[in-house]
Amino acid sequence: AGMALYKIVPKNPYYFWSVMSLIMQSISAQDKKLSKTMFLPLAERMVEKMVKEDKIEAEAEVELYYMILERLGKYEEALEVIRGKLGDDWQFYISYFDSVLHLVDGSWTPPVESPMSAEGDLDHTIEQVVRFVEDQIEQDSKNPRPLRGPYLAKLELIRRLRSRGCNDDYNLGDPEDLMFQFFIKFGDKPCCFTDIKVFVDLFSPAQHSNFINRLLGSLPLTPPVVGDFALPEDIKGMQRHLCVIQLSRLLGLHEKMDRAQKQEAVREIIFRYRHGLQFGKSCLKTELQFSDYYCLIGAHLLLDMWLSGEDWAVWHALTLLEEGLNNSPSNAQFKLLLIRTYCTLGAFEPAMELYSSLDAKHIQHDTIGYLLTRFAGPLGHYNSASQACNAALRFFHSNQKDTSEYIIQAYKYGAFEKIPEFIDFRNRLNSSLHFAQVRTERMLLDLLLEAHISSSLEDSVKSMCLIPEEDDIPWKDLRDNRDLTVLFSWDAPNGHHTEGYNQLSLEEERIWLLIRSLTLRLVTGLTTLNHTEPKNSEKATENGVSSKIDTVRTLLQQYEETVDSGKRFSERNIKYPFLGPPASRLSGFLSSGCCQCQKETFQLVNDIYQLDSCGIGTNNATH
């Protein structure tokens, strides 16, 4: 099947599916000789063909080649793969820097008489590191197909030497010039922006505008015949311009624009987006358009304007995103941003449809499920909210069975190193914040939707096996598995969500979860209260077990303390970025009066029970 797909659409993943199928046949073959003489050699030849044609694109493909050689016992060839250009990896520079700088910090020097390693003498000084990086760049300059790693390594080395206060001693160059040269070499690659973005802190804010102007001046754009904008002639030219636009937003230049400048920027970006669609006319519906990021950045600019008070901008943003989704139906970022925007506006139905089209699988119910469950209930879609919670709960419940099976199989096949990983994975899901949230909300929704009278309320509580005295949420081990970076952002670091916002969001979600959990336990506790004879009303315990009313009163006290904690948190007036973690329902719960109403309702039941236990009904009858 993989090779059939490759013949239709010649993409590496399909080809290597066929290679992996051969490896699996060799593993499952009864005749081990057949495995070594037919399946594995055929897989080896298939990969070697791609190597000779210079079509290897991914690290996983190299690892597959290594796996084949290892199973064939060709260890020398496998070592050559690691030492050759296929084994080259930018991440090795990081390990190299870590190792050498650790030796420098320890003032290590090689012994006078020590055997040479297979790779030569050990580098142990900063001078040797600088020389090594410069040598790699010089070697790469002769390469007809330049590598990004050596140039990124130089920027990383500058960062590390700056942190040590000794960068100027080694004359490695100006970071702005180095990044400009990197852009000239690799600006037509989609990865150029992600490569550069981690190093933009190496030059000062005063250099930002000059850097962007230098990049713009280097772009191969054709002067306009009709229209206002110089446009690229091909995909590579468009990708270079798109990289500059992304860097402009990252460096905060969009934030400095006034209203008119932002409107003009949006007009240009939309124009370029629509122009770029011509480069993707042959794309399948499952493929993304080359100019999709223009559309997304334009939507971000419009949302900036909306959040600053321009109400019209949000409708323009929605229209633009829907247009983008129509041209690129598989673009998950369009869907995710539409979901966030629709939910913020209170329009849940389109958000539900978009989330369904994402077709979330397995662990995604835990990592991105919050995008939907956070808004469904508050927007009044209780049945949809219940369905969303049930979908997530099915995953969490099946996790118990599935991970047990994984552990059994690991024991069976001797994969002992995987057993701790499976157990950790299971524990992480069992302690998931989202799991606790959807389970609590689902039970509250069931009580709301089904318990219309007291008898059905009692039945519902019994069917849920709820015990008010027991709190089964693992508060100490609670894990926040939400993916809070799922929405792409080119915002400046101080404008987008940071680790600080993530921690604040977790704190807020824990308070809200505790309020909801105590609400559920209080409702459960109220169903256990019955008419009590006055002579038994003051018994606090019987055989060491607290009375039902004492349990309710304890929960009510905890509830009031948690609400007070929520008020203190709310007074901090935290405003999360639009693309950051969504705020919980805590603030609305406190400001709308629902909090006070709910607390007084619980207190009323407590007071009525107190009056009943004191015999108020009997006293009234005698009077």
C-alpha positions in Angstrom: 0.0 0.0 0.0 2.8 2.4 0.9 4.6 1.8 -2.5 1.3 2.2 -4.3 0.7 5.6 -2.6 4.3 6.6 -3.4 3.8 6.0 -7.1 0.7 8.2 -7.1 2.2 10.9 -4.8 6.0 10.5 -4.6 6.6 11.5 -0.9 9.1 9.9 1.4 6.8 8.8 4.1 4.9 6.5 1.7 8.1 5.0 0.5 9.4 4.3 3.9 6.1 2.7 4.9 7.0 0.0 2.5 10.5 -0.3 3.9 9.1 -0.6 7.4 6.7 -3.3 6.2 9.6 -5.4 5.0 11.3 -5.0 8.4 8.1 -6.2 10.1 7.9 -9.2 7.7 11.5 -10.0 8.7 10.7 -9.8 12.4 7.6 -12.0 12.1 9.0 -14.5 9.6 9.2 -18.1 10.9 12.2 -18.8 8.7 15.0 -16.5 10.1 17.2 -17.4 7.1 14.6 -16.0 4.8 14.5 -12.9 7.0 18.3 -12.3 6.6 18.5 -13.2 2.9 15.4 -11.7 1.4 13.4 -9.2 3.5 16.2 -7.2 5.2 18.5 -7.1 2.1 15.6 -5.8 0.0 14.8 -3.1 2.6 18.5 -2.2 2.6 18.6 -1.8 -1.1 15.5 0.4 -1.1 17.0 2.8 1.5 20.4 2.8 -0.3 18.6 3.9 -3.5 17.2 6.9 -1.7 20.6 7.6 -0.1 22.4 7.6 -3.5 19.7 9.9 -5.0 20.1 12.2 -2.0 16.4 12.0 -1.1 16.7 11.3 2.6 14.7 14.0 4.3 14.1 13.0 7.9 16.0 11.7 10.9 13.5 8.8 11.2 14.6 7.6 7.8 18.2 7.5 8.9 17.2 5.6 12.0 15.4 3.1 9.9 18.5 2.6 7.8 20.5 2.1 10.9 18.0 -0.4 12.2 18.3 -2.5 9.0 22.1 -2.5 9.1 22.0 -3.5 12.8 19.7 -6.4 12.2 21.9 -7.6 9.3 24.9 -7.5 11.6 26.6 -4.9 9.4 28.0 -2.9 12.3 30.9 -1.3 10.4 28.5 0.1 7.8 26.1 1.3 10.6 29.0 3.1 12.2 29.8 4.7 8.9 26.2 6.0 8.6 26.6 7.6 12.0 30.0 9.2 11.1 28.9 10.2 7.6 26.7 13.1 6.5 23.5 11.1 7.2 24.5 11.1 10.9 24.9 14.9 10.9 22.5 16.6 13.3 22.3 20.2 14.6 21.5 18.8 18.1 25.0 17.3 18.3 26.5 20.8 18.4 24.5 21.4 21.6 25.9 18.3 23.2 29.4 19.2 22.0 29.1 22.7 23.6 27.7 21.3 26.8 30.6 18.8 27.0 33.4 21.1 26.2 32.2 23.9 28.4 31.8 21.5 31.3 35.4 20.5 30.8 36.4 24.2 30.7 34.5 24.8 34.0 36.3 21.9 35.6 39.7 23.2 34.3 40.2 19.7 32.8 43.3 19.0 30.7 44.2 15.8 28.9 46.8 13.5 30.5 50.3 13.7 29.1 50.2 10.1 28.0 46.8 9.0 27.0 45.7 6.9 24.1 44.0 8.7 21.2 40.3 8.1 20.9 38.9 6.9 17.6 37.7 10.4 16.9 41.0 12.2 17.8 42.0 14.4 20.6 39.4 15.8 22.9 38.5 19.5 22.6 38.7 21.1 26.1 39.1 24.8 25.5 36.9 27.6 24.2 39.5 28.4 21.5 39.2 24.8 20.2 35.4 25.2 20.1 35.6 28.4 18.2 38.1 26.9 15.8 35.9 23.8 15.3 32.8 25.9 14.4 34.8 28.1 12.0 36.2 25.0 10.3 32.7 23.6 9.9 31.5 26.8 8.3 34.6 26.9 6.0 34.0 23.2 4.9 30.3 24.0 4.3 31.1 26.9 2.0 32.4 24.3 -0.5 29.3 22.3 -0.2 26.9 22.7 -3.2 24.0 22.1 -0.8 24.7 24.3 2.3 23.9 23.0 5.8 22.2 25.2 8.4 23.8 23.5 11.4 27.2 25.2 11.3 25.7 28.7 11.0 23.2 28.1 13.8 26.1 26.6 15.9 28.0 29.9 15.6 25.0 31.9 16.9 24.5 29.4 19.7 28.1 29.7 20.7 27.8 33.5 20.7 24.8 33.2 23.1 26.8 30.9 25.4 29.9 33.0 25.4 27.8 36.2 26.1 26.3 34.5 29.1 29.9 33.9 30.4 30.9 37.5 29.6 33.6 36.6 27.2 32.1 36.8 23.7 34.2 39.8 22.6 37.4 37.9 23.3 36.9 35.6 20.3 35.6 37.9 17.5 32.9 35.7 16.3 31.1 38.5 14.5 27.9 40.6 14.9 24.8 38.5 15.4 22.7 40.8 13.2 25.1 40.3 10.3 25.3 36.5 10.9 21.5 36.3 10.9 21.3 38.4 7.7 23.8 36.0 6.0 21.8 33.0 7.3 18.6 34.5 5.8 20.4 35.1 2.4 21.4 31.4 2.4 18.3 29.8 3.8 15.5 32.4 3.7 13.5 30.4 1.1 13.1 27.5 3.5 10.0 27.4 5.7 12.3 26.5 8.7 14.3 29.7 8.4 12.0 31.6 10.7 12.0 29.0 13.4 15.8 28.8 13.1 16.3 32.5 13.6 13.6 33.2 16.2 15.5 31.7 19.0 18.4 34.0 18.5 16.7 37.4 18.0 17.5 38.3 21.6 21.1 38.5 20.6 20.6 42.1 19.3 19.0 45.1 20.9 15.5 46.5 20.2 17.1 49.5 18.6 18.4 47.1 15.8 15.1 45.6 15.0 13.8 48.0 12.4 17.2 48.2 10.7 17.4 44.4 10.6 13.9 44.0 9.0 14.7 46.8 6.4 17.9 44.9 5.5 15.9 41.7 4.9 13.3 43.6 2.9 16.0 45.1 0.7 17.3 41.7 -0.2 14.0 40.3 -1.4 13.7 39.3 -5.1 10.4 41.1 -5.7 9.1 42.2 -9.1 7.9 45.8 -9.3 4.1 46.0 -9.7 2.5 46.5 -13.1 -0.9 46.8 -11.6 -1.5 47.4 -7.8 0.6 48.7 -5.0 2.8 45.8 -4.0 5.9 44.2 -5.4 5.2 40.5 -5.6 7.4 37.4 -5.8 7.6 35.3 -9.0 7.9 31.9 -7.4 7.4 30.0 -4.1 10.9 30.7 -2.9 10.5 34.4 -3.3 7.2 34.3 -1.5 8.7 32.2 1.3 11.5 34.8 1.8 8.9 37.6 2.1 6.8 35.5 4.5 9.8 34.9 6.7 10.4 38.7 7.0 6.7 39.3 7.9 6.9 36.6 10.6 10.1 38.2 12.0 8.5 41.7 11.9 5.7 40.5 14.2 8.1 38.6 16.4 10.2 41.7 16.9 7.2 43.7 17.9 7.0 46.0 14.9 3.2 45.3 14.5 2.7 46.5 18.1 4.2 49.9 17.2 1.9 50.5 14.3 -1.0 52.9 14.6 -4.5 52.1 13.5 -4.0 53.2 9.8 -0.7 51.4 9.5 -2.3 48.2 10.8 -5.2 48.5 8.4 -2.7 49.0 5.5 -0.6 46.0 6.7 -3.7 43.8 6.8 -4.7 44.9 3.3 -1.2 44.1 2.0 -1.0 40.7 3.8 -4.5 39.6 2.5 -3.4 40.7 -1.1 -0.2 38.6 -0.8 -2.2 35.7 0.6 -4.5 35.6 -2.3 -1.7 36.1 -4.8 0.2 33.2 -3.2 -2.7 30.8 -3.8 -1.6 30.5 -7.5 1.5 28.6 -6.3 -0.7 26.0 -4.7 -3.2 25.3 -7.5 -1.9 21.7 -7.8 -2.1 21.0 -4.0 -4.4 18.3 -2.8 -7.2 19.2 -0.3 -5.2 17.4 2.4 -2.2 19.7 1.7 -1.6 23.2 3.1 -1.4 26.2 0.8 2.0 27.8 0.6 0.6 31.2 1.6 -1.5 30.1 4.6 0.7 31.9 7.1 -0.1 35.2 5.4 -3.8 34.5 6.2 -3.0 33.5 9.7 -0.8 36.6 10.4 -3.5 38.8 8.9 -6.1 37.3 11.2 -3.8 37.9 14.2 -3.4 41.6 13.2 -7.2 42.0 12.9 -7.7 40.3 16.3 -5.1 42.8 17.8 -7.3 45.6 16.5 -10.4 43.9 17.9 -8.9 43.6 21.3 -8.0 47.2 21.2 -11.6 48.2 20.7 -12.2 47.9 16.9 -15.3 45.7 16.9 -15.5 45.4 13.1 -12.1 43.7 13.0 -13.3 40.5 14.6 -15.8 39.9 11.8 -13.2 40.7 9.2 -10.9 38.2 11.0 -13.6 35.5 11.0 -14.3 36.0 7.3 -10.6 35.8 6.5 -10.1 32.6 8.5 -13.1 31.0 6.9 -11.8 32.0 3.5 -8.4 30.4 4.4 -10.1 27.2 5.7 -12.1 27.0 2.4 -8.8 27.1 0.4 -6.9 24.9 2.8 -9.5 22.5 4.5 -6.8 20.6 6.4 -5.2 23.6 8.1 -5.6 22.9 11.8 -4.4 26.3 12.8 -7.3 28.0 11.0 -9.7 25.7 12.9 -8.1 26.2 16.2 -8.1 30.0 15.9 -11.7 30.0 14.7 -12.7 27.9 17.7 -11.1 30.3 20.1 -12.7 33.3 18.4 -16.2 31.8 18.1 -16.1 30.7 21.7 -15.0 34.1 22.9 -17.9 35.6 21.0 -20.3 33.1 22.5 -21.0 31.2 19.3 -20.6 27.6 20.3 -22.3 25.7 17.4 -19.7 26.5 14.8 -16.9 25.9 17.3 -18.3 22.4 18.0 -18.4 21.6 14.3 -14.8 22.8 13.8 -13.6 20.8 16.8 -15.3 17.7 15.5 -13.5 18.2 12.1 -10.2 18.2 13.9 -10.9 14.5 14.7 -8.9 14.5 17.9 -7.4 11.1 18.7 -6.2 9.4 21.9 -4.0 11.8 24.0 -5.3 14.8 22.2 -8.5 14.5 24.2 -6.3 15.4 27.2 -4.1 18.0 25.6 -6.5 20.1 23.5 -9.9 19.0 25.0 -10.0 22.1 27.1 -10.5 24.2 24.0 -14.1 22.9 23.8 -15.1 21.8 27.3 -14.1 25.2 28.8 -16.8 27.0 26.9 -19.6 24.4 26.2 -21.4 24.6 29.6 -21.1 28.3 30.2 -22.5 29.1 26.8 -25.7 27.0 27.6 -25.0 24.0 25.4 -25.4 21.4 28.1 -26.0 18.4 25.9 -23.0 19.3 23.8 -21.0 19.8 26.9 -22.0 16.4 28.2 -21.1 14.8 24.9 -17.7 16.5 24.9 -17.0 15.3 28.5 -18.1 11.8 27.6 -15.7 11.7 24.6 -12.8 12.7 26.9 -13.9 10.3 29.6 -14.0 7.3 27.2 -10.3 8.0 26.4 -9.3 8.2 30.1 -11.2 5.1 31.1 -9.8 3.1 28.1 -6.4 4.2 29.2 -6.6 1.9 32.3 -7.2 -1.1 30.1 -4.8 -0.2 27.3 -1.8 0.6 29.5 -2.3 -2.6 31.4 -2.1 -4.5 28.1 1.0 -2.5 27.1 2.7 -3.5 30.4 1.7 -7.2 29.9 3.2 -7.2 26.4 6.4 -5.5 27.6 6.8 -8.3 30.2 6.0 -10.9 27.6 8.5 -9.7 25.0 11.2 -8.6 27.5 10.9 -4.9 26.8 11.6 -4.1 30.4 12.9 -0.6 29.9 9.4 0.4 28.5 7.5 -0.7 31.6 8.3 2.3 33.8 7.4 4.5 30.8 4.0 2.9 30.5 3.3 3.2 34.2 4.4 6.8 34.2 2.1 7.5 31.2 -0.8 5.8 33.0 -0.2 7.8 36.2 0.1 11.0 34.3 -3.3 10.5 32.7 -4.9 9.4 36.0 -3.6 12.6 37.6 -4.6 14.8 34.7 -6.2 18.1 35.5 -8.5 17.8 32.5 -9.6 14.3 33.6 -10.7 15.6 37.0 -12.4 18.6 35.4 -14.5 16.7 32.8 -15.4 14.0 35.3 -16.7 16.6 37.8 -18.4 18.7 35.2 -20.1 15.6 33.6 -21.6 14.5 36.9 -22.8 18.1 37.6 -24.3 18.2 34.1 -26.1 14.9 34.6 -27.6 16.1 37.9 -28.7 19.3 36.2 -30.2 17.6 33.1 -31.8 14.6 34.8 -32.5 15.3 38.4 -35.8 17.3 38.2 -37.3 16.1 41.5 -35.8 15.0 44.8 -36.4 11.2 44.2 -34.6 11.3 40.8 -31.8 13.3 42.4 -31.2 10.6 45.0 -31.3 8.0 42.3 -28.8 9.9 40.2 -26.4 10.3 43.1 -26.7 6.6 43.9 -26.0 5.6 40.3 -22.9 7.7 40.3 -21.6 6.0 43.5 -20.9 9.4 45.0 -19.8 9.6 48.7 -19.7 13.2 50.1 -17.0 12.2 52.6 -14.6 11.1 50.0 -12.5 13.3 47.7 -10.9 11.1 45.0 -9.1 13.9 43.1 -5.3 13.5 43.5 -4.6 17.2 44.4 -1.0 16.7 45.3 -0.2 14.9 42.1 -2.5 16.8 39.8 -0.8 17.2 36.3 -1.6 20.0 33.8 -1.3 18.2 30.5 -2.9 20.9 28.4 -1.1 22.0 25.3 -1.1 25.7 25.8 1.1 26.3 22.7 -1.2 24.6 20.3 -2.2 28.0 18.7 0.6 29.4 16.6 1.8 32.8 17.6 4.4 35.2 16.2 3.8 37.7 19.0 6.8 39.2 20.8 7.9 37.2 23.8 6.4 39.7 26.3 3.1 39.7 24.4 2.4 36.0 24.2 1.7 33.5 27.0 4.8 32.7 29.0 5.5 30.1 31.7 4.2 32.7 34.2 0.8 32.8 32.6 0.8 29.0 32.4 1.4 28.7 36.2 -1.3 31.4 36.9 -3.7 29.5 34.8 -3.0 26.2 36.6 -3.5 28.0 40.0 -6.8 29.4 38.8 -8.0 26.1 37.3 -7.2 24.3 40.6 -9.3 26.8 42.6 -12.2 26.5 40.2 -12.0 22.7 40.2 -12.1 22.6 44.0 -15.2 24.8 44.0 -16.9 22.5 41.5 -15.8 19.4 43.3 -17.1 20.8 46.7 -20.4 21.8 44.9 -20.8 18.2 43.7 -20.1 16.8 47.1 -22.4 19.2 48.9 -25.3 18.3 46.5 -24.5 14.7 47.2 -24.4 15.3 51.0 -27.8 17.1 50.9 -29.5 14.0 49.5 -28.4 12.0 52.6 -30.2 14.4 55.1 -33.5 13.1 56.5 -35.9 14.2 59.3 -34.1 13.8 62.6 -35.7 13.3 66.0 -34.6 16.1 68.4 -33.1 13.7 70.9 -30.7 12.4 68.3 -29.8 15.7 66.7 -26.8 16.6 68.8 -25.0 13.3 68.3 -21.9 14.3 66.4 -20.6 10.8 66.0 -21.8 7.2 66.3 -19.2 4.5 66.5 -16.6 7.0 65.4 -18.4 8.0 62.2 -19.4 11.6 61.6 -23.1 12.4 61.2 -24.4 13.4 57.8 -25.0 17.0 58.8 -21.5 17.3 60.2 -20.1 16.2 56.8 -22.3 18.8 55.0 -21.1 21.5 57.5 -17.5 20.6 57.0 -17.9 20.7 53.2 -19.7 24.1 53.5 -16.8 25.5 55.5 -14.3 24.2 52.9 -16.5 25.7 50.2 -16.5 29.1 51.8 -12.7 29.0 52.3 -12.2 28.1 48.7 -14.5 30.9 47.5 -12.5 33.3 49.6 -9.3 32.0 48.0 -10.9 32.5 44.6 -11.8 36.1 45.4 -8.2 36.8 46.4 -7.0 35.4 43.1 -9.6 37.3 41.1 -8.6 40.6 42.7 -5.2 40.2 41.0 -7.0 41.1 37.7 -4.9 38.8 35.5 -5.5 39.3 31.8 -4.3 36.3 29.8 -3.2 36.9 26.2 -5.8 35.9 23.6 -3.6 33.1 22.2 -2.6 32.0 25.7 -4.5 29.9 28.3 -8.2 30.7 28.5 -9.5 32.1 31.7 -11.6 29.8 33.8 -15.2 30.5 34.9 -14.0 31.6 38.3 -14.2 35.4 37.7 -17.7 35.2 36.2 -18.9 33.0 39.0 -17.8 35.5 41.6 -18.9 38.7 39.9 -22.3 37.5 38.7 -23.7 36.8 42.2 -23.9 33.0 41.4 -21.3 32.4 44.1 -23.4 34.1 46.8 -26.6 32.6 45.7 -25.2 29.1 45.7 -23.5 29.5 49.1 -26.7 30.9 50.7 -28.7 28.0 49.2 -26.5 25.5 50.8 -26.6 27.5 54.1 -30.4 27.6 53.9 -30.6 23.8 53.7 -28.3 23.6 56.7 -30.4 26.1 58.7 -33.7 24.2 57.8 -32.1 21.0 59.0 -31.0 22.7 62.2 -34.5 24.0 62.8 -36.0 20.5 62.0 -33.6 18.8 64.4 -34.5 21.2 67.1 -38.2 20.2 66.8 -39.5 23.4 65.3 -42.4 21.6 63.6 -43.6 20.1 67.0 -43.3 23.5 68.8 -45.4 25.2 66.1 -48.1 22.5 66.4 -48.4 23.0 70.2 -48.7 26.7 69.8 
